[in-house]
């Protein structure tokens, strides 16, 4: 909050230097124009500082405090919707600056030089804010896309880094839960594959298990290891399992 407040006053202070340069008398319209411009420039600057702080928290604080990525389940976490971010961006970078400059031009509250100065200020701060807001949205999505590509390539070690509680963060949490389910399925398949054939494992995992039984013509082979009983009596359990695996 302190950093945002200093950014507010720091960005709005140069507007006070414009008052002596106004051609028109310093009246109510001029003061209103300067006040509105100060509020707008300060709001844009403080919003930019907020997103810079958010980027720092996402990169260095959230992974330490919430290593499991379950940010949405942490009580008290602020959830800033993406629609709110876009609305703020549109208002502070286009609608309000155009409205203020239009009112100033119609009321002769500022000279053309002052209007140009304000326009450049709005353009610079607005560009910084747009960059920060777009980065807060696109960077998590690009990271999630890269992890999805790993799953597509059968790499189930992929994990999305969840750093927010918004819809992108919840999407990342769902992605991690999906990958965990795929890993469990692979573990079950590999475990069953050690004891039965791969075809039978796939048959079971596909749900083709008739509970009422079925009739089939099959060939059953009963086999044994010669001398296995006295061998198992002499060897420790670990050696017996290693021998059977071999």
KOLSEPA-384303 format. One line per 2 residues: number of its first residue (from 0); for each residue x, y, z of N, C-alpha, C. Coordinates in nm, 3 decimals. Example, Ala and Ser with C-alpha at 12.3 -4.5 7.8 and 13.67 -1.06 7.14 Angstrom:
0) 1.319,-0.569,0.780,1.230,-0.450,0.780,1.320,-0.330,0.780  1.285,-0.225,0.708,1.367,-0.106,0.714,1.290,0.003,0.787 .
END
This chain:
0) 0.083,-0.121,0.000,0.000,0.000,0.000,0.086,0.125,0.000  0.195,0.124,0.077,0.281,0.242,0.081,0.347,0.267,-0.053 .
2) 0.394,0.158,-0.116,0.457,0.174,-0.248,0.356,0.228,-0.348  0.233,0.175,-0.344,0.130,0.222,-0.435,0.098,0.369,-0.410 .
4) 0.095,0.410,-0.282,0.066,0.550,-0.249,0.176,0.642,-0.299  0.302,0.601,-0.281,0.412,0.683,-0.331,0.409,0.692,-0.483 .
6) 0.375,0.581,-0.549,0.363,0.586,-0.695,0.252,0.680,-0.738  0.144,0.683,-0.661,0.032,0.772,-0.691,0.077,0.917,-0.688 .
8) 0.136,0.959,-0.577,0.179,1.098,-0.565,0.296,1.130,-0.657  0.385,1.032,-0.675,0.501,1.057,-0.760,0.463,1.080,-0.905 .
10) 0.361,1.007,-0.952,0.319,1.024,-1.091,0.226,1.144,-1.109  0.154,1.181,-1.002,0.060,1.291,-1.013,0.123,1.426,-0.983 .
12) 0.237,1.427,-0.914,0.299,1.555,-0.876,0.334,1.643,-0.995  0.385,1.586,-1.107,0.417,1.675,-1.220,0.298,1.752,-1.274 .
14) 0.177,1.705,-1.247,0.061,1.779,-1.296,0.048,1.914,-1.227  0.099,1.924,-1.104,0.091,2.052,-1.034,0.175,2.158,-1.103 .
16) 0.279,2.116,-1.175,0.364,2.211,-1.248,0.295,2.269,-1.370  0.183,2.209,-1.410,0.114,2.258,-1.528,0.030,2.381,-1.499 .
18) -0.007,2.403,-1.374,-0.098,2.513,-1.341,-0.044,2.649,-1.384  0.083,2.682,-1.357,0.133,2.814,-1.402,0.137,2.830,-1.552 .
20) 0.133,2.719,-1.627,0.144,2.728,-1.773,0.009,2.736,-1.842  -0.098,2.735,-1.767,-0.231,2.741,-1.827,-0.258,2.882,-1.875 .
22) -0.309,2.894,-1.996,-0.342,3.025,-2.049,-0.467,3.083,-1.984  -0.561,2.998,-1.953,-0.685,3.047,-1.896,-0.669,3.071,-1.748 .
24) -0.754,3.159,-1.688,-0.746,3.184,-1.545,-0.772,3.056,-1.467  -0.709,3.049,-1.351,-0.726,2.932,-1.267,-0.862,2.941,-1.200 .
26) -0.960,2.880,-1.265,-1.094,2.879,-1.210,-1.136,2.741,-1.166  -1.267,2.728,-1.146,-1.319,2.600,-1.098,-1.299,2.491,-1.201 .
28) -1.317,2.524,-1.331,-1.300,2.423,-1.435,-1.157,2.374,-1.444  -1.062,2.467,-1.433,-0.921,2.428,-1.439,-0.884,2.341,-1.319 .
30) -0.927,2.383,-1.201,-0.897,2.305,-1.080,-0.960,2.166,-1.088  -1.082,2.159,-1.141,-1.147,2.030,-1.154,-1.070,1.941,-1.252 .
32) -1.025,2.002,-1.363,-0.950,1.926,-1.461,-0.820,1.873,-1.402  -0.747,1.958,-1.327,-0.621,1.914,-1.265,-0.648,1.804,-1.162 .
34) -0.757,1.819,-1.086,-0.788,1.718,-0.985,-0.821,1.584,-1.048  -0.905,1.587,-1.152,-0.939,1.462,-1.220,-0.818,1.398,-1.286 .
36) -0.734,1.480,-1.348,-0.614,1.427,-1.411,-0.520,1.366,-1.307  -0.510,1.433,-1.191,-0.427,1.379,-1.084,-0.478,1.244,-1.037 .
38) -0.607,1.235,-1.018,-0.665,1.108,-0.975,-0.643,0.998,-1.078  -0.660,1.031,-1.206,-0.647,0.930,-1.309,-0.503,0.884,-1.323 .
40) -0.409,0.979,-1.333,-0.268,0.942,-1.349,-0.220,0.862,-1.228  -0.261,0.906,-1.108,-0.222,0.832,-0.988,-0.281,0.693,-0.985 .
42) -0.406,0.680,-1.029,-0.470,0.548,-1.030,-0.400,0.454,-1.127  -0.365,0.504,-1.245,-0.296,0.420,-1.342,-0.160,0.377,-1.289 .
44) -0.087,0.471,-1.227,0.046,0.438,-1.174,0.037,0.339,-1.059  -0.057,0.359,-0.969,-0.070,0.267,-0.857,-0.116,0.129,-0.903 .
46) -0.200,0.124,-1.007,-0.240,-0.005,-1.063,-0.121,-0.079,-1.122  -0.035,-0.004,-1.190,0.086,-0.066,-1.246,0.175,-0.121,-1.134 .
48) 0.189,-0.046,-1.025,0.268,-0.094,-0.912,0.205,-0.220,-0.852  0.071,-0.223,-0.846,0.003,-0.341,-0.792,0.037,-0.465,-0.873 .
50) 0.036,-0.455,-1.005,0.065,-0.572,-1.088,0.212,-0.609,-1.083  0.299,-0.512,-1.062,0.441,-0.545,-1.042,0.459,-0.622,-0.911 .
52) 0.391,-0.575,-0.805,0.397,-0.647,-0.678,0.335,-0.786,-0.691  0.226,-0.796,-0.767,0.163,-0.926,-0.788,0.258,-1.022,-0.859 .
54) 0.330,-0.972,-0.959,0.425,-1.058,-1.030,0.535,-1.107,-0.937  0.581,-1.019,-0.847,0.686,-1.059,-0.752,0.633,-1.165,-0.655 .
56) 0.511,-1.145,-0.605,0.452,-1.241,-0.512,0.431,-1.375,-0.580  0.385,-1.374,-0.704,0.363,-1.499,-0.777,0.493,-1.575,-0.800 .
58) 0.601,-1.501,-0.825,0.727,-1.566,-0.860,0.804,-1.616,-0.738  0.797,-1.544,-0.625,0.886,-1.575,-0.513,0.815,-1.608,-0.382 .
60) 0.690,-1.567,-0.366,0.623,-1.586,-0.237,0.528,-1.705,-0.239  0.439,-1.709,-0.340,0.338,-1.816,-0.345,0.401,-1.954,-0.354 .
62) 0.505,-1.978,-0.439,0.563,-2.113,-0.442,0.621,-2.159,-0.309  0.661,-2.065,-0.223,0.716,-2.102,-0.093,0.606,-2.127,0.008 .
64) 0.504,-2.040,0.010,0.397,-2.053,0.108,0.297,-2.162,0.071  0.273,-2.182,-0.058,0.176,-2.284,-0.103,0.246,-2.375,-0.204 .
66) 0.335,-2.463,-0.156,0.410,-2.547,-0.250,0.325,-2.650,-0.322  0.211,-2.689,-0.263,0.127,-2.789,-0.330,0.040,-2.730,-0.439 .
68) 0.037,-2.596,-0.451,-0.037,-2.532,-0.559,-0.186,-2.517,-0.535  -0.234,-2.552,-0.416,-0.378,-2.541,-0.387,-0.409,-2.401,-0.336 .
70) -0.390,-2.302,-0.422,-0.408,-2.162,-0.379,-0.554,-2.132,-0.354  -0.643,-2.188,-0.432,-0.785,-2.155,-0.418,-0.843,-2.206,-0.286 .
72) -0.777,-2.303,-0.224,-0.828,-2.357,-0.098,-0.769,-2.289,0.024  -0.681,-2.192,0.003,-0.623,-2.117,0.114,-0.723,-2.010,0.158 .
74) -0.764,-2.007,0.285,-0.863,-1.907,0.327,-0.804,-1.766,0.324  -0.887,-1.671,0.283,-0.847,-1.531,0.284,-0.772,-1.485,0.161 .
76) -0.755,-1.571,0.061,-0.682,-1.532,-0.060,-0.770,-1.442,-0.146  -0.715,-1.331,-0.191,-0.790,-1.238,-0.276,-0.803,-1.295,-0.416 .
78) -0.924,-1.299,-0.465,-0.951,-1.351,-0.599,-0.988,-1.235,-0.691  -0.897,-1.199,-0.779,-0.919,-1.088,-0.872,-0.961,-1.148,-1.006 .
80) -1.088,-1.134,-1.046,-1.132,-1.193,-1.173,-1.061,-1.128,-1.292  -1.045,-1.206,-1.397,-0.982,-1.153,-1.519,-1.068,-1.044,-1.581 .
82) -1.200,-1.058,-1.572,-1.288,-0.955,-1.626,-1.268,-0.822,-1.556  -1.242,-0.826,-1.426,-1.215,-0.702,-1.353,-1.086,-0.637,-1.401 .
84) -0.983,-0.718,-1.424,-0.856,-0.663,-1.473,-0.875,-0.596,-1.608  -0.947,-0.663,-1.696,-0.967,-0.606,-1.830,-1.052,-0.480,-1.822 .
86) -1.153,-0.480,-1.735,-1.237,-0.360,-1.719,-1.156,-0.242,-1.670  -1.072,-0.265,-1.570,-0.986,-0.157,-1.520,-0.892,-0.108,-1.629 .
88) -0.838,-0.199,-1.706,-0.746,-0.160,-1.812,-0.816,-0.072,-1.916  -0.935,-0.112,-1.956,-1.008,-0.034,-2.057,-1.045,0.103,-2.004 .
90) -1.092,0.109,-1.879,-1.136,0.237,-1.822,-1.019,0.333,-1.806  -0.908,0.284,-1.749,-0.798,0.375,-1.714,-0.707,0.406,-1.831 .
92) -0.713,0.330,-1.938,-0.623,0.356,-2.050,-0.693,0.413,-2.172  -0.826,0.414,-2.174,-0.893,0.465,-2.293,-1.012,0.554,-2.258 .
94) -1.107,0.502,-2.182,-1.232,0.576,-2.160,-1.207,0.702,-2.078  -1.150,0.687,-1.959,-1.132,0.804,-1.872,-1.034,0.907,-1.928 .
96) -0.917,0.868,-1.983,-0.829,0.970,-2.042,-0.896,1.049,-2.155  -0.967,0.978,-2.242,-1.034,1.049,-2.351,-1.141,1.143,-2.297 .
98) -1.213,1.099,-2.195,-1.317,1.185,-2.137,-1.257,1.309,-2.074  -1.146,1.293,-1.999,-1.085,1.408,-1.933,-1.028,1.506,-2.036 .
100) -0.960,1.456,-2.136,-0.904,1.545,-2.237,-1.014,1.615,-2.317  -1.125,1.545,-2.341,-1.237,1.607,-2.412,-1.299,1.718,-2.331 .
102) -1.320,1.694,-2.202,-1.377,1.798,-2.114,-1.283,1.916,-2.105  -1.152,1.889,-2.095,-1.055,1.999,-2.086,-1.054,2.083,-2.213 .
104) -1.064,2.018,-2.327,-1.063,2.093,-2.453,-1.190,2.175,-2.471  -1.304,2.119,-2.429,-1.431,2.190,-2.445,-1.444,2.306,-2.348 .
106) -1.383,2.293,-2.231,-1.395,2.400,-2.130,-1.277,2.494,-2.129  -1.185,2.480,-2.225,-1.065,2.564,-2.230,-0.990,2.563,-2.099 .
108) -0.985,2.445,-2.036,-0.916,2.434,-1.907,-0.767,2.408,-1.924  -0.722,2.375,-2.044,-0.580,2.346,-2.064,-0.540,2.391,-2.204 .
110) -0.415,2.427,-2.216,-0.360,2.467,-2.345,-0.333,2.342,-2.429  -0.310,2.357,-2.559,-0.276,2.241,-2.641,-0.150,2.170,-2.592 .
112) -0.052,2.249,-2.542,0.068,2.186,-2.488,0.039,2.102,-2.365  -0.048,2.154,-2.278,-0.086,2.078,-2.159,-0.161,1.952,-2.197 .
114) -0.252,1.963,-2.294,-0.326,1.846,-2.338,-0.233,1.741,-2.398  -0.133,1.788,-2.475,-0.037,1.694,-2.532,0.045,1.626,-2.423 .
116) 0.083,1.705,-2.320,0.160,1.648,-2.209,0.077,1.541,-2.138  -0.049,1.573,-2.111,-0.135,1.475,-2.044,-0.156,1.351,-2.132 .
118) -0.174,1.374,-2.263,-0.194,1.260,-2.352,-0.073,1.166,-2.353  0.047,1.225,-2.358,0.167,1.141,-2.355,0.180,1.068,-2.221 .
120) 0.144,1.137,-2.114,0.150,1.073,-1.981,0.054,0.955,-1.973  -0.068,0.978,-2.020,-0.166,0.870,-2.019,-0.118,0.753,-2.108 .
122) -0.060,0.788,-2.223,-0.015,0.685,-2.315,0.097,0.601,-2.255  0.192,0.667,-2.189,0.305,0.594,-2.130,0.259,0.505,-2.015 .
124) 0.187,0.564,-1.919,0.142,0.485,-1.805,0.042,0.378,-1.846  -0.044,0.412,-1.943,-0.139,0.312,-1.991,-0.069,0.195,-2.057 .
126) 0.036,0.225,-2.135,0.111,0.117,-2.198,0.177,0.025,-2.096  0.233,0.086,-1.989,0.293,0.005,-1.883,0.187,-0.081,-1.815 .
128) 0.071,-0.022,-1.790,-0.034,-0.098,-1.724,-0.085,-0.212,-1.812  -0.104,-0.186,-1.940,-0.149,-0.291,-2.032,-0.048,-0.404,-2.036 .
130) 0.081,-0.370,-2.040,0.184,-0.472,-2.041,0.179,-0.558,-1.916  0.162,-0.492,-1.799,0.158,-0.567,-1.673,0.035,-0.657,-1.665 .
132) -0.082,-0.605,-1.706,-0.205,-0.685,-1.698,-0.199,-0.802,-1.795  -0.153,-0.777,-1.917,-0.143,-0.887,-2.014,-0.045,-0.993,-1.968 .
134) 0.066,-0.951,-1.905,0.163,-1.049,-1.855,0.103,-1.135,-1.744  0.022,-1.073,-1.657,-0.040,-1.150,-1.549,-0.140,-1.252,-1.599 .
136) -0.188,-1.235,-1.723,-0.284,-1.330,-1.780,-0.216,-1.429,-1.873  -0.127,-1.378,-1.960,-0.070,-1.464,-2.063,0.041,-1.556,-2.010 .
138) 0.122,-1.509,-1.917,0.232,-1.592,-1.868,0.183,-1.722,-1.803  0.083,-1.718,-1.712,0.033,-1.846,-1.659,-0.026,-1.936,-1.766 .
140) -0.093,-1.877,-1.865,-0.151,-1.959,-1.971,-0.042,-2.023,-2.057  0.065,-1.949,-2.086,0.175,-2.007,-2.163,0.242,-2.120,-2.086 .
142) 0.258,-2.101,-1.954,0.317,-2.208,-1.872,0.227,-2.331,-1.873  0.096,-2.311,-1.861,0.003,-2.423,-1.863,0.005,-2.493,-1.998 .
144) 0.018,-2.416,-2.105,0.025,-2.476,-2.238,0.150,-2.562,-2.254  0.263,-2.517,-2.199,0.386,-2.596,-2.208,0.375,-2.726,-2.130 .
146) 0.309,-2.723,-2.014,0.291,-2.845,-1.936,0.193,-2.940,-2.005  0.092,-2.884,-2.071,-0.001,-2.967,-2.147,0.070,-3.038,-2.262 .
148) 0.166,-2.970,-2.324,0.243,-3.032,-2.432,0.324,-3.151,-2.379  0.372,-3.141,-2.255,0.445,-3.254,-2.197,0.354,-3.375,-2.179 .
150) 0.232,-3.350,-2.131,0.137,-3.462,-2.116,0.104,-3.522,-2.251  0.092,-3.437,-2.353,0.067,-3.488,-2.488,0.179,-3.580,-2.534 .
152) 0.303,-3.550,-2.492,0.418,-3.632,-2.527,0.440,-3.746,-2.427  0.338,-3.777,-2.347,0.341,-3.889,-2.252,0.439,-3.866,-2.139 .
154) 0.463,-3.741,-2.103,0.547,-3.707,-1.988,0.454,-3.669,-1.873  0.432,-3.764,-1.782,0.340,-3.740,-1.672,0.407,-3.677,-1.551 .
156) 0.530,-3.631,-1.566,0.596,-3.553,-1.461,0.561,-3.406,-1.470  0.477,-3.370,-1.566,0.438,-3.230,-1.584,0.357,-3.183,-1.464 .
158) 0.377,-3.058,-1.428,0.303,-2.998,-1.317,0.289,-2.849,-1.341  0.168,-2.800,-1.331,0.142,-2.657,-1.349,0.170,-2.583,-1.220 .
160) 0.243,-2.475,-1.228,0.270,-2.391,-1.111,0.152,-2.297,-1.091  0.077,-2.320,-0.985,-0.042,-2.240,-0.956,-0.002,-2.125,-0.864 .
162) -0.026,-2.001,-0.909,0.017,-1.884,-0.833,-0.097,-1.788,-0.806  -0.220,-1.825,-0.841,-0.333,-1.736,-0.820,-0.457,-1.818,-0.794 .
164) -0.561,-1.748,-0.745,-0.688,-1.815,-0.715,-0.795,-1.781,-0.816  -0.758,-1.718,-0.928,-0.857,-1.683,-1.029,-0.887,-1.805,-1.116 .
166) -0.955,-1.782,-1.227,-0.996,-1.895,-1.312,-0.874,-1.965,-1.372  -0.765,-1.893,-1.398,-0.644,-1.957,-1.450,-0.582,-2.045,-1.342 .
168) -0.582,-1.997,-1.218,-0.529,-2.078,-1.110,-0.610,-2.205,-1.087  -0.742,-2.192,-1.092,-0.826,-2.312,-1.076,-0.807,-2.409,-1.193 .
170) -0.782,-2.353,-1.311,-0.754,-2.439,-1.426,-0.624,-2.516,-1.404  -0.523,-2.448,-1.348,-0.397,-2.516,-1.318,-0.414,-2.625,-1.214 .
172) -0.495,-2.599,-1.111,-0.521,-2.701,-1.010,-0.591,-2.822,-1.071  -0.688,-2.799,-1.157,-0.757,-2.910,-1.223,-0.661,-2.988,-1.312 .
174) -0.569,-2.917,-1.377,-0.469,-2.984,-1.460,-0.381,-3.076,-1.376  -0.336,-3.028,-1.260,-0.252,-3.110,-1.172,-0.329,-3.233,-1.122 .
176) -0.457,-3.215,-1.090,-0.536,-3.329,-1.046,-0.554,-3.431,-1.158  -0.570,-3.382,-1.281,-0.583,-3.473,-1.395,-0.456,-3.553,-1.416 .
178) -0.341,-3.485,-1.409,-0.213,-3.554,-1.428,-0.190,-3.655,-1.316  -0.228,-3.620,-1.193,-0.215,-3.715,-1.083,-0.299,-3.840,-1.108 .
180) -0.419,-3.821,-1.162,-0.503,-3.936,-1.196,-0.441,-4.022,-1.305  -0.379,-3.957,-1.404,-0.311,-4.033,-1.510,-0.192,-4.111,-1.455 .
182) -0.120,-4.050,-1.359,-0.008,-4.122,-1.299,-0.056,-4.243,-1.220  -0.167,-4.228,-1.148,-0.221,-4.342,-1.075,-0.264,-4.453,-1.170 .
184) -0.327,-4.414,-1.282,-0.366,-4.514,-1.381,-0.246,-4.587,-1.439  -0.139,-4.513,-1.467,-0.019,-4.577,-1.520,0.042,-4.672,-1.416 .
186) 0.043,-4.629,-1.289,0.098,-4.715,-1.184,0.019,-4.845,-1.172  -0.115,-4.833,-1.177,-0.197,-4.953,-1.168,-0.170,-5.044,-1.288 .
188) -0.159,-4.985,-1.406,-0.136,-5.064,-1.527,-0.002,-5.135,-1.522  0.103,-5.063,-1.478,0.234,-5.126,-1.471,0.240,-5.232,-1.362 .
190) 0.169,-5.208,-1.251,0.168,-5.307,-1.143,0.099,-5.435,-1.186  -0.018,-5.422,-1.248,-0.088,-5.542,-1.298,-0.006,-5.610,-1.407 .
192) 0.066,-5.532,-1.486,0.142,-5.590,-1.594,0.255,-5.680,-1.548  0.291,-5.673,-1.421,0.395,-5.762,-1.370,0.343,-5.903,-1.344 .
194) 0.212,-5.916,-1.336,0.154,-6.045,-1.298,0.068,-6.106,-1.408  0.011,-6.024,-1.494,-0.072,-6.074,-1.601,-0.028,-6.008,-1.731 .
196) -0.082,-6.056,-1.841,-0.043,-6.002,-1.971,-0.095,-5.860,-1.990  -0.030,-5.788,-2.082,-0.072,-5.651,-2.111,-0.212,-5.647,-2.170 .
198) -0.245,-5.745,-2.251,-0.379,-5.748,-2.310,-0.486,-5.760,-2.202  -0.460,-5.842,-2.102,-0.556,-5.858,-1.994,-0.567,-5.731,-1.910 .
200) -0.456,-5.664,-1.889,-0.458,-5.538,-1.813,-0.545,-5.436,-1.885  -0.523,-5.420,-2.016,-0.602,-5.324,-2.092,-0.749,-5.364,-2.093 .
202) -0.774,-5.493,-2.097,-0.913,-5.541,-2.094,-0.979,-5.504,-1.961  -0.906,-5.518,-1.851,-0.962,-5.485,-1.720,-0.981,-5.334,-1.704 .
204) -0.881,-5.254,-1.747,-0.890,-5.109,-1.732,-0.998,-5.049,-1.820  -1.030,-5.116,-1.929,-1.139,-5.067,-2.014,-1.276,-5.094,-1.956 .
206) -1.280,-5.163,-1.843,-1.408,-5.190,-1.778,-1.480,-5.310,-1.832  -1.409,-5.392,-1.910,-1.473,-5.511,-1.968,-1.467,-5.628,-1.868 .
208) -1.537,-5.611,-1.757,-1.536,-5.713,-1.651,-1.680,-5.757,-1.628  -1.725,-5.860,-1.694,-1.863,-5.908,-1.672,-1.876,-5.972,-1.535 .
210) -1.957,-5.910,-1.448,-1.971,-5.961,-1.312,-2.044,-6.095,-1.310  -2.125,-6.123,-1.409,-2.197,-6.250,-1.412,-2.117,-6.365,-1.469 .
212) -1.994,-6.338,-1.513,-1.913,-6.443,-1.572,-1.942,-6.461,-1.720  -1.858,-6.537,-1.788,-1.875,-6.563,-1.930,-1.811,-6.697,-1.965 .
214) -1.860,-6.758,-2.072,-1.808,-6.886,-2.117,-1.706,-6.863,-2.228  -1.589,-6.928,-2.213,-1.485,-6.918,-2.314,-1.412,-7.051,-2.324 .
216) -1.362,-7.080,-2.442,-1.276,-7.195,-2.464,-1.132,-7.151,-2.448  -1.065,-7.199,-2.344,-0.931,-7.153,-2.313,-0.840,-7.273,-2.291 .
218) -0.712,-7.246,-2.293,-0.611,-7.346,-2.259,-0.540,-7.299,-2.133  -0.536,-7.383,-2.032,-0.475,-7.349,-1.905,-0.348,-7.429,-1.889 .
220) -0.239,-7.362,-1.857,-0.111,-7.428,-1.835,-0.071,-7.413,-1.689  -0.059,-7.521,-1.621,-0.011,-7.522,-1.484,0.137,-7.554,-1.485 .
222) 0.217,-7.469,-1.423,0.361,-7.490,-1.422,0.414,-7.470,-1.281  0.530,-7.526,-1.258,0.593,-7.514,-1.127,0.743,-7.505,-1.147 .
224) 0.811,-7.457,-1.047,0.956,-7.449,-1.049,1.010,-7.572,-0.974  1.093,-7.644,-1.038,1.146,-7.767,-0.978,1.230,-7.732,-0.854 .
226) 1.198,-7.800,-0.745,1.272,-7.778,-0.621,1.246,-7.644,-0.556  1.130,-7.583,-0.587,1.106,-7.448,-0.537,1.083,-7.447,-0.385 .
228) 1.015,-7.547,-0.332,0.983,-7.546,-0.189,1.110,-7.549,-0.103  1.203,-7.641,-0.122,1.325,-7.636,-0.040,1.409,-7.511,-0.068 .
230) 1.401,-7.460,-0.195,1.475,-7.337,-0.226,1.420,-7.219,-0.147  1.285,-7.208,-0.140,1.223,-7.099,-0.067,1.247,-7.110,0.083 .
232) 1.267,-7.234,0.132,1.294,-7.251,0.275,1.434,-7.203,0.312  1.527,-7.210,0.218,1.666,-7.174,0.248,1.694,-7.025,0.224 .
234) 1.632,-6.967,0.120,1.663,-6.829,0.082,1.580,-6.730,0.162  1.632,-6.611,0.186,1.551,-6.506,0.249,1.443,-6.459,0.151 .
236) 1.338,-6.393,0.201,1.226,-6.352,0.112,1.270,-6.265,-0.004  1.366,-6.173,0.020,1.410,-6.085,-0.087,1.472,-6.164,-0.202 .
238) 1.550,-6.266,-0.168,1.613,-6.347,-0.272,1.509,-6.430,-0.349  1.406,-6.476,-0.278,1.301,-6.553,-0.344,1.228,-6.467,-0.446 .
240) 1.193,-6.343,-0.407,1.123,-6.253,-0.499,1.211,-6.218,-0.617  1.340,-6.193,-0.591,1.430,-6.160,-0.702,1.443,-6.280,-0.799 .
242) 1.447,-6.400,-0.743,1.455,-6.518,-0.827,1.331,-6.535,-0.912  1.214,-6.517,-0.852,1.089,-6.530,-0.927,1.077,-6.422,-1.034 .
244) 1.117,-6.302,-1.002,1.112,-6.194,-1.103,1.201,-6.227,-1.223  1.316,-6.283,-1.191,1.409,-6.318,-1.300,1.350,-6.430,-1.386 .
END
